Amino acid sequence: MSVQPLEAQQALQHYDLAIAKRMNSEDLYFFRAESNYELGRLNAALIDLDKCLEYRKDHQKYLLFRASIQYEMGAIAVSYTHLTLPTNREV
């Protein structure tokens, strides 16, 4: 997502309002995470992505975005840990 800061700020206000009105959905949290990311609010973006993962814990889009933010923040080992699949999964 590449938008102007003003657009990201306006989008963020709309997502905040929708979530405040209890229109909770993983899409709202994901789009709000993208807006927070565009505004440089990386911790807020991670919080929203964690909320997305509460809805779908193994969703690759959420996991990859979360790992890329962690990597950007310098938490390289943590970002790779979150992308590792369990080795003892039952098939």
Protein Blocks (a to p, Z undefined) as FASTA:
>chain_A
ZZdfklmmmmmmmmmmmmmnopacfklmmmmmmmmmmnopaklmmmmmmmmmmmmmmlmk
lmmmmmmmmmmnopamlmmmmmpccfkbcZZ
